[in-house]
Amino acid sequence: MSIDAKRRSAAAAFVGLLILSVFWPAPVVVTNDVCCHVPIAVDDLSFLGREAPSYDVVFWCIAGLLAIAIVQTGGRASSPPTLWPGRPKWAGWKPALLLLAVGSVIVALIWRYLDEPATALAERVQSDCTEALIRYLNRFGGGMNPAMVVIFFLLAGLAYQSRRWVAYGVAMALSGALAGILVQIVKYTVGRSRPELWFGAFHHARTSASSFPSGHTVGAFALAGVLFLASPSRTMRAIAFLLAAAVGLSRILAFRHWTSDVAASALIGTFAAFVFTRALVTGLTTDSSPRP
């Protein structure tokens, strides 16, 4: 099998794993509804790791087979492409600090002028279709999916002997961890009530019910930010950004967060990604991996 065919097979295995994790256990439920009609412990609202451990075991068996497929398709690329033809423009700290300053002003303006209108708009667009969309988009930023993205890059990096992909995975893991710590600190300090539990501007919510910032959105942008800042592939950068933005949008439509929460969360996650991408990825000038 050629290296290009192996890369396509690895990519297909990962896409299959991600789709399975988002929709699981829907394939079982649909199959049962179509042909079997037997009582089962899950339905189309069930989520991985929440309700039926026996179905989770089946999922992890399938996930293990897909992970083996990713590893088995590994191999060194025929020619080492250049990661960066020169020093990236964003490699200094000034752009990051400028982003924080400008972003903070934008978040404050959204908090003051757009939070309530945006939440009111979310109420007007609610339907069965949007509820289903929200449910699945939420899963990209929660559960095991962020961890699966990290594991994929680590596995693919080891399989292809790619320092760059391993650096992506490590940077994602560290930026996600840093962003998660910041989220808990800010949540406890601010204590802003969620839109669905709005008690007033000065009611200090407990941490589990605190709206600011959004953990799902921070995690999504912490991972996506690594690819957006470091990947030479425009397609990969666009997909990473769109998926992270979709997670943030789903949190607004689900009335779990205000629009300013999501904007601030995107800022925190991107900054965390910047810190570790600059430290771990920009030092790699060449690599033996395909262009992700």
Backbone torsions as a table, in degrees:
resi	resn	phi	psi	omega
1	MET	NA	132.8	-179.7
2	SER	-70.2	162.3	-179.2
3	ILE	-63.9	-35.0	178.3
4	ASP	-65.3	-41.4	178.2
5	ALA	-65.0	-38.2	178.1
6	LYS	-64.6	-41.0	179.3
7	ARG	-63.8	-42.4	179.1
8	ARG	-64.2	-38.3	178.9
9	SER	-65.8	-41.7	178.3
10	ALA	-64.4	-42.6	179.1
11	ALA	-63.3	-41.5	179.5
12	ALA	-64.4	-39.1	178.9
13	ALA	-64.2	-41.3	-179.8
14	PHE	-68.5	-44.1	178.3
15	VAL	-60.1	-42.0	177.2
16	GLY	-61.1	-40.9	178.9
17	LEU	-65.2	-42.5	-179.3
18	LEU	-66.5	-43.8	178.2
19	ILE	-62.3	-43.3	179.8
20	LEU	-60.8	-42.0	-178.0
21	SER	-68.4	-32.0	-179.9
22	VAL	-74.7	-41.5	-173.0
23	PHE	-96.5	-12.0	-178.5
24	TRP	-60.4	136.1	5.9
25	PRO	-99.6	30.7	-177.5
26	ALA	-52.7	-40.6	178.8
27	PRO	-57.8	-38.9	178.3
28	VAL	-67.0	-43.5	-177.5
29	VAL	-64.3	-45.5	-179.2
30	VAL	-63.8	-44.0	179.1
31	THR	-61.0	-41.8	178.7
32	ASN	-65.3	-40.5	179.8
33	ASP	-65.6	-33.3	-176.0
34	VAL	-78.9	-43.1	-169.4
35	CYS	-128.9	-27.3	-169.9
36	CYS	-98.2	-47.2	178.5
37	HIS	57.1	45.7	177.4
38	VAL	-111.1	153.4	178.1
39	PRO	-65.2	129.0	176.9
40	ILE	-129.8	162.4	-172.4
41	ALA	-85.3	0.6	-177.7
42	VAL	-131.1	163.4	173.2
43	ASP	-139.2	-172.1	-174.9
44	ASP	-73.6	-3.9	174.5
45	LEU	-95.1	-6.8	-178.0
46	SER	-69.1	155.9	-177.0
47	PHE	-134.2	144.4	-179.3
48	LEU	-54.4	129.3	177.0
49	GLY	81.6	9.3	-174.9
50	ARG	-113.5	-30.6	-167.6
51	GLU	-129.1	-51.2	-170.3
52	ALA	-124.3	99.4	-178.5
53	PRO	-57.8	-33.9	-178.3
54	SER	-64.3	-36.8	177.6
55	TYR	-72.2	-31.2	175.6
56	ASP	-65.1	-36.7	177.3
57	VAL	-61.3	-43.2	177.2
58	VAL	-60.8	-43.3	179.2
59	PHE	-59.1	-47.1	-176.6
60	TRP	-68.0	-27.7	173.6
61	CYS	-65.5	-45.1	177.8
62	ILE	-65.6	-42.4	179.1
63	ALA	-61.0	-38.3	177.8
64	GLY	-62.6	-40.5	177.6
65	LEU	-63.9	-40.8	178.2
66	LEU	-67.4	-37.1	177.0
67	ALA	-63.9	-40.5	176.3
68	ILE	-62.1	-39.7	178.3
69	ALA	-61.8	-39.0	178.2
70	ILE	-63.8	-45.8	-179.0
71	VAL	-65.9	-41.8	-177.0
72	GLN	-67.7	-20.9	179.2
73	THR	-89.2	5.9	-177.2
74	GLY	-71.7	167.3	179.4
75	GLY	160.0	156.7	-177.0
76	ARG	-75.2	141.0	175.6
77	ALA	-69.6	154.7	-175.5
78	SER	-72.0	-28.9	179.9
79	SER	-140.4	137.1	-176.8
80	PRO	-82.5	111.0	177.8
81	PRO	-76.2	158.5	178.3
82	THR	-84.3	130.7	179.4
83	LEU	-71.1	-49.7	178.3
84	TRP	-131.3	121.5	177.1
85	PRO	-65.7	-22.4	177.3
86	GLY	-156.3	-175.5	180.0
87	ARG	-66.6	124.8	179.8
88	PRO	-63.1	145.5	-175.7
89	LYS	-63.2	-27.3	-175.9
90	TRP	-90.2	5.2	-170.1
91	ALA	-67.4	-24.3	177.4
92	GLY	-78.2	172.6	-177.7
93	TRP	-84.7	-20.7	-176.6
94	LYS	-58.2	-46.4	177.8
95	PRO	-59.7	-37.3	-179.4
96	ALA	-68.0	-43.1	178.9
97	LEU	-66.8	-37.3	176.3
98	LEU	-64.3	-40.6	177.4
99	LEU	-59.9	-43.7	179.6
100	LEU	-63.5	-42.8	-177.8
101	ALA	-66.4	-51.1	-179.4
102	VAL	-66.0	-42.3	179.9
103	GLY	-61.5	-38.5	179.3
104	SER	-64.0	-39.5	177.8
105	VAL	-64.6	-43.6	179.9
106	ILE	-62.7	-42.6	178.4
107	VAL	-60.7	-42.4	178.9
108	ALA	-62.5	-40.5	179.3
109	LEU	-67.3	-40.6	177.3
110	ILE	-63.4	-43.4	179.0
111	TRP	-57.3	-42.0	-175.3
112	ARG	-77.5	-39.0	-167.7
113	TYR	-115.6	-22.4	-169.9
114	LEU	-114.2	-15.8	-174.2
115	ASP	-58.3	-55.0	-176.5
116	GLU	-67.5	-44.7	176.9
117	PRO	-60.3	-39.1	-179.1
118	ALA	-67.3	-39.2	178.0
119	THR	-67.7	-38.0	176.5
120	ALA	-64.0	-39.2	176.7
121	LEU	-64.2	-39.5	178.0
122	ALA	-60.7	-36.5	176.6
123	GLU	-64.2	-38.1	-176.4
124	ARG	-71.8	-25.9	-175.4
125	VAL	-96.6	5.0	-178.9
126	GLN	-65.4	136.7	175.9
127	SER	-160.6	174.7	177.2
128	ASP	-61.4	-36.7	-179.9
129	CYS	-65.8	-46.4	-179.8
130	THR	-67.1	-33.6	178.0
131	GLU	-64.3	-41.1	177.3
132	ALA	-65.7	-41.9	178.8
133	LEU	-62.5	-44.0	179.0
134	ILE	-59.5	-44.7	-176.7
135	ARG	-59.4	-42.8	-177.0
136	TYR	-79.5	-36.2	177.0
137	LEU	-64.8	-36.0	177.3
138	ASN	-57.1	-34.4	-174.9
139	ARG	-70.0	-23.4	176.3
140	PHE	-65.4	-28.6	-178.0
141	GLY	-103.6	2.9	-177.3
142	GLY	-134.5	-177.9	179.1
143	GLY	64.4	-140.6	-177.8
144	MET	-91.1	-2.6	-172.4
145	ASN	-64.2	-45.4	175.4
146	PRO	-58.2	-41.4	178.8
147	ALA	-63.8	-36.4	179.6
148	MET	-65.2	-37.3	177.6
149	VAL	-63.4	-44.2	178.3
150	VAL	-61.7	-47.3	-178.5
151	ILE	-62.5	-37.7	179.0
152	PHE	-59.7	-47.3	-178.3
153	PHE	-66.7	-35.4	176.6
154	LEU	-66.3	-45.9	179.0
155	LEU	-63.2	-46.7	-179.3
156	ALA	-64.0	-38.1	178.5
157	GLY	-63.7	-41.1	177.4
158	LEU	-69.5	-40.7	-178.8
159	ALA	-65.5	-39.1	-179.4
160	TYR	-95.2	4.9	-177.7
161	GLN	52.7	47.1	-174.6
162	SER	-107.8	109.6	176.4
163	ARG	-62.7	-34.3	-176.3
164	ARG	-65.4	-45.6	-179.1
165	TRP	-67.6	-38.6	175.8
166	VAL	-62.2	-41.4	178.0
167	ALA	-62.5	-38.6	174.8
168	TYR	-57.0	-50.2	-177.8
169	GLY	-61.1	-44.2	-179.9
170	VAL	-66.5	-43.0	179.3
171	ALA	-62.4	-40.1	177.3
172	MET	-63.0	-45.1	-178.4
173	ALA	-62.7	-44.9	-177.7
174	LEU	-71.2	-40.5	179.0
175	SER	-66.8	-38.0	176.1
176	GLY	-63.9	-40.2	179.4
177	ALA	-66.5	-45.4	178.8
178	LEU	-61.9	-45.4	-179.9
179	ALA	-62.7	-38.8	179.4
180	GLY	-63.8	-39.5	177.5
181	ILE	-65.0	-44.7	178.7
182	LEU	-60.6	-39.4	179.9
183	VAL	-58.9	-47.4	-176.9
184	GLN	-66.2	-37.9	178.5
185	ILE	-64.4	-47.6	-177.5
186	VAL	-67.7	-41.0	179.0
187	LYS	-56.5	-46.7	-178.0
188	TYR	-67.2	-37.1	-177.0
189	THR	-72.5	-44.4	-174.4
190	VAL	-82.2	-50.3	177.8
191	GLY	64.0	37.6	-179.4
192	ARG	-79.2	130.9	-178.7
193	SER	-69.7	147.5	177.0
194	ARG	-68.5	157.4	177.3
195	PRO	-55.2	-35.9	-179.1
196	GLU	-75.8	-11.7	-179.5
197	LEU	-127.4	37.1	-172.3
198	TRP	-71.0	112.2	-178.6
199	PHE	-105.6	-6.9	-177.0
200	GLY	128.4	162.0	-171.0
201	ALA	-64.7	-24.1	-173.3
202	PHE	-113.5	16.7	176.7
203	HIS	-88.3	120.7	-178.3
204	HIS	-88.2	108.7	-178.1
205	ALA	-79.2	152.7	173.5
206	ARG	-65.8	160.5	-172.7
207	THR	-56.8	-42.1	-177.1
208	SER	-66.7	-21.5	-179.7
209	ALA	-109.3	10.6	-177.8
210	SER	-81.2	136.2	-172.7
211	SER	-90.6	-27.5	-172.5
212	PHE	-110.0	122.3	-6.4
213	PRO	-91.2	-173.6	-179.6
214	SER	-92.3	115.0	179.4
215	GLY	-62.1	-40.2	178.0
216	HIS	-59.1	-46.1	-176.3
217	THR	-70.4	-40.5	178.0
218	VAL	-59.5	-47.3	179.6
219	GLY	-62.0	-41.9	-179.2
220	ALA	-62.8	-44.1	-178.9
221	PHE	-76.4	-26.4	175.8
222	ALA	-64.6	-40.3	178.2
223	LEU	-77.8	-48.3	-178.2
224	ALA	-63.9	-33.3	-178.6
225	GLY	-61.4	-34.4	178.1
226	VAL	-61.1	-46.7	179.8
227	LEU	-69.8	-39.7	-178.6
228	PHE	-63.8	-35.7	-178.1
229	LEU	-84.6	-29.0	-168.9
230	ALA	-115.7	-24.4	-174.0
231	SER	-72.3	134.3	175.3
232	PRO	-74.7	-10.2	-176.3
233	SER	-89.2	119.8	176.8
234	ARG	-63.8	-37.0	179.0
235	THR	-61.9	-45.4	179.6
236	MET	-63.5	-41.8	179.3
237	ARG	-63.1	-42.4	-179.1
238	ALA	-65.5	-45.3	-179.7
239	ILE	-62.4	-44.0	-179.3
240	ALA	-60.8	-45.2	-179.2
241	PHE	-66.0	-44.1	-177.2
242	LEU	-64.2	-40.8	178.7
243	LEU	-65.4	-42.3	178.5
244	ALA	-64.1	-42.9	178.7
245	ALA	-63.8	-36.7	178.9
246	ALA	-65.0	-37.5	176.6
247	VAL	-62.2	-46.0	178.7
248	GLY	-60.9	-43.6	179.2
249	LEU	-61.9	-39.5	-179.3
250	SER	-64.4	-31.7	179.6
251	ARG	-69.9	-32.1	176.4
252	ILE	-72.0	-46.5	-177.9
253	LEU	-66.0	-25.9	179.4
254	ALA	-85.2	-0.3	-179.0
255	PHE	62.0	28.0	176.6
256	ARG	-92.3	-20.8	-178.5
257	HIS	-148.7	150.7	172.4
258	TRP	-77.8	161.0	-179.0
259	THR	-61.3	-38.5	178.5
260	SER	-66.0	-31.9	175.0
261	ASP	-59.5	-45.5	-177.5
262	VAL	-67.8	-41.7	179.5
263	ALA	-62.7	-44.5	178.6
264	ALA	-65.2	-37.2	-179.9
265	SER	-65.9	-41.0	176.4
266	ALA	-60.9	-39.0	179.0
267	LEU	-65.4	-46.0	-179.9
268	ILE	-63.3	-46.7	-179.4
269	GLY	-63.4	-40.9	179.6
270	THR	-66.4	-39.9	179.1
271	PHE	-65.1	-42.2	177.2
272	ALA	-61.4	-40.6	177.3
273	ALA	-63.3	-40.0	178.9
274	PHE	-59.6	-46.0	-176.8
275	VAL	-57.4	-49.5	-174.2
276	PHE	-83.4	-27.8	175.4
277	THR	-67.0	-42.7	178.5
278	ARG	-62.6	-37.7	-177.2
279	ALA	-76.7	-35.9	-169.3
280	LEU	-109.1	-26.8	-170.7
281	VAL	-105.9	-39.7	-173.1
282	THR	-68.2	-16.4	176.8
283	GLY	-76.6	-11.4	-179.5
284	LEU	-88.4	111.1	-177.2
285	THR	-95.0	-25.9	176.4
286	THR	-136.9	162.0	-178.2
287	ASP	-157.9	165.0	-179.9
288	SER	-108.1	19.6	-176.1
289	SER	-105.2	160.9	171.4
290	PRO	-67.3	166.4	-178.7
291	ARG	-81.4	110.2	179.6
292	PRO	-85.9	NA	NA
